[in-house]
Amino acid sequence: MDRGASFVREKIAPSARQQPGIVAAYWLADRSSGRGLAVTIWESEGAMLAADAVARETARTEKEKGSMGEGSIRTSRPSSLRG
């Protein structure tokens, strides 16, 4: 879990902060299960979709480098509150 937290702190959070349209990001972790969840808030759906593409590429690159440790980072399809 500590390696995952370091990965989020060192790789994911700085990348998220640089994305245009980011309003807030929350990083949640359950140490007992070793699982985590990121929730992000965006100014617009367009900003969210653009950031999703960056997140997927970052995850792919980090998986190839083997820097994500035992677990894996999965990105979900972004969703909007609009129907």
Number of C-alpha atoms within 10 A of each C-alpha: 17 9 13 20 15 12 16 19 13 11 14 17 15 11 15 19 13 10 16 14 18 17 12 12 14 11 14 12 15 10 10 7 8 11 13 15 11 13 9 13 14 18 12 13 16 11 15 20 16 13 21 18 11 14 18 15 12 16 19 14 13 17 15 10 9 11 14 18 13 9 12 14 18 11 12 8 8 11 10 11 5 5 4
